[in-house]
Amino acid sequence: MARLLLFARCRELAGVDSIEIDFPQSVPRSVADIRAEVGSRYPMLREMLPRCILAADHRPMLESDSIEPTSELALIPPVSGG
């Protein structure tokens, strides 16, 4: 099981600061799989998920990338600044 950290608006919408992600039989999962699970469990995040970066071990990941069960995960919403 891995922990997905939520930040900023994602944390506010979900009402939690992290989500436990299951990895059945310790098999790696794709970023797309993890996004789908998060959207299913937290419907209030569905609209925002496509605009968020999913990072594993401090690296931004592509949708097709595999995530290991031991990875540290983060869901990073869009940011702006000036």
Residue pairs with C-beta under 8 A, 6 or more apart in sequence:
1 20
1 21
1 22
1 23
1 69
2 20
2 21
2 23
2 67
2 69
2 70
2 71
2 72
2 73
3 18
3 19
3 20
3 21
3 72
3 73
4 18
4 19
4 20
4 21
4 34
4 38
4 73
4 74
4 75
5 17
5 18
5 72
5 73
5 74
5 75
6 14
6 16
6 17
6 18
6 19
6 74
6 75
7 74
7 75
7 76
7 77
8 77
8 79
9 48
9 77
10 45
10 48
10 52
10 75
10 77
11 17
13 42
13 44
13 45
13 48
14 42
14 44
14 45
19 38
19 41
19 42
21 29
21 34
21 37
21 38
21 73
23 29
23 69
26 69
27 69
28 66
28 67
28 68
28 69
29 66
29 67
30 63
30 64
30 65
30 66
30 67
31 54
31 61
31 62
31 63
31 64
31 65
31 67
32 63
32 64
34 54
34 67
34 73
35 49
35 54
35 63
38 45
38 49
38 75
39 45
39 46
39 49
48 77
49 75
51 77
51 78
52 75
52 76
52 77
52 78
53 60
53 61
53 75
53 76
54 60
54 61
54 73
54 74
54 75
54 76
55 61
55 73
55 74
55 76
56 65
56 67
56 68
56 71
56 72
56 73
57 71
57 72
58 72
61 67
67 73
